[in-house]
Amino acid sequence: MTLNPGRRRANGSEDYESAAAKDDKLDLRLWLRLISCTSMIENTVRRRLRKEFGITLPGFDVLAQLDRAPRGLSMSELSARLMVTNGNVTGLVDRLIIRGLVARRADPKDQRVQVVRLTRKGRALFGRMAPAHHTWIGEMMGGLKTGELQRLYASLGRLKASARSALDG
């Protein structure tokens, strides 16, 4: 059974986050809190993107990457930026092509390479989605003051470096 951090099981017993608090293992509690926050924010964004724009979060992510690359991206570049397999990107791009949001063409310099670009329709949709997305994130983080956000951002940067160092060691 998969548990959701920060929630109770159906039988009323506490989940891992609550149990971790009793064990006073701060590193574990922090990890579970990060998962909980990430899940809440991601699920809210997923739901709102689907409801308000009829698009999935992975579809939004593709459009966001292409918006940052006006000349387009090869399928491999897009896959690397999204940190997913080429097969996953192909399916995403195919669905966005059907909706007229992106176009895929052979690279004139190398016909073996497929380059994906936003269409006018895709650019217009992303132009409406990006500010909404920014607003949603702002609402969910609105309970924190600017200084708190800055300190949290810096702390998470140090956590990322620590995790990377542990992986490299």
Secondary structure, 3 states (H helix, E strand, C coil): CCCCCCCECCCCCECHHHHHHHHCCHHHHHHHHHHHHHHHHHHHHHHHHHHHHCCCHHHHHHHHHHHCCCCCEEHHHHHHHHCCCHHHHHHHHHHHHHCCCEEEEEECCEEEEEEEEECHHHHHHHHHHHHHHHHHHHHHCCCCCHHHHHHHHHHHHHHHHHHHHHHHC
